[in-house]
């Protein structure tokens, strides 16, 4: 039986995935500033014209890469209701994924670190952090509402602290993988936030 022909959407999705993976590899190997649409196309085996057609500009490419590397980063959260349990699952799962040091996550952390001094990156990464904090705030607000999180907790302050801690651990892991063992950190960091946020029963 002949192989089923892929649809145009399937071909486009495959090409975009290959191009984004090539971009991530180039960022990890040579830095953000060395990334060009032409070099990404060469790495992935696609023409410059196709790359330009899909992304249009380096800025648009970086936006897509930042989104793609973070979407669904922590598996197993879909379907979980907002609240303390989902928040703790996210923290534990994030550190578990950091321990795998994938090329995509390395590229995102390098983009994030460079955004502090690169004007073209700052809006992209600011938006990703805002979305991350919004998700955390939703969990905290839901936990306060259902009585599992202390009502004295300030959601935005906690969200800022959690994002800073998780991203910071990721950067340390990237710089010194042998010095940062994420498996014990998963337990200690998750337990820290469980104790810090939980409503006292005394």
Protein Blocks (a to p, Z undefined) as FASTA:
>chain_A
ZZddddfklmmmmmmmmmmmmmmmmmmmnojklpcfklmmmmnopafklmmmmnopaklm
mmmmmmmmmgoklghkgopacdjklmmmmmmmmmmmmmnopaklmmmmmmmmmmmmmmkl
mmmmmmmmmmmmmmmmmmmmmmmmnopacfkbcfklmmmmmmmmmmmmmmmmmmmmmlmc
fklmmmmmmmmmmmmmpccfZZ
